[in-house]
Every structure is written in structure tokens, then in C-alpha cells.
Amino acid sequence: MGKVFLVRSGTPLPQDRVLEKWQSTLFLRNEAAEARGWLIEVMKCVEAIGSAEFNLDDVYAYEKQLSEIYPDNHNVRPKIRQQLQVLRDNGYLEFVSRGRYRLIVR
């Protein structure tokens, strides 16, 4: 996350797809620096899962990695859930059912 690709595997992406991806992240501008950092890191984890649908345990698999980035935060799992809610509220992903999410823009 944090990158909007214009070309992928040597092939230019359609302009409308690039603009859609860019617009889906505009909400980050309104977040404070630390909150933006957490959001971006959780977005990276979600994208690394590699599936449009995922569950909370898939994101929890990145708990150690996030703990290393934010060593002073001793409540990483609640923070992950909080960031998933922010991403949901901003239209980046949707809540499917208890503990299941779907990425809206890929």
C-alpha cells in the first residue's frame, strides 16, 4: 500500500483504474501523522494477504510485524480492529460478517 501503480508487470493500467485507486486513499490526508501511519501499515497487511476477502485472523498474522514497527503499543490487536473500522468507514473495505471483510478497491 502507499503506492498507486501506473504500470504493473510492464503493462500500463487503465487510467480510470489508477484514478479509482488514488481516490480510495484520499481520506488519509485528513488523518494525523501517527493515525495515518497505522492506517497505512494495516492497509499494507490487508493487501499482503492477497485476497479480496479475508478474516480478522489473517490480519492478526501481522501482529508481530506491527509490534516491531510500534514497540510502545501493547494493544496491537485492538488497534488492528480499530484501523479496520476506520478503513471500513472510509469505504476502503466492507464488513461482510463477524470477523470477515472484503477489500473494495484492489
Steps between C-alpha positions, in 0.01 A plus 500: 500500500603860475566462129266551213641314205478643149669193349484145631722221359594722207138569406345846542189490717178665381478864602162457669641215713800713605275794592264272694790361702639847570160638604443207737791618714422874513348466847854449634570872452258582782665271754767601750851375425500213752149389405594516133802281571288234665243512221765461233665210683168318542420570133834340408411195707159470336651526153772248590230245580442492125128427508203732461329326792682435824432448867631662814742213566663567161582853615597382849771295328682834458484582872871434558598716203280786624637459854850550362394817318315633808689352799332731753153378409408202715147473362569410139194279444254767617688753286469272195124473557475877542688563175282249313197696622651826375575337164142370489356842590704659220387253234831319460354169610166366610383291790362168371421319823647458846878514454478496116580787268514568128742738333300738281781644287792280390 
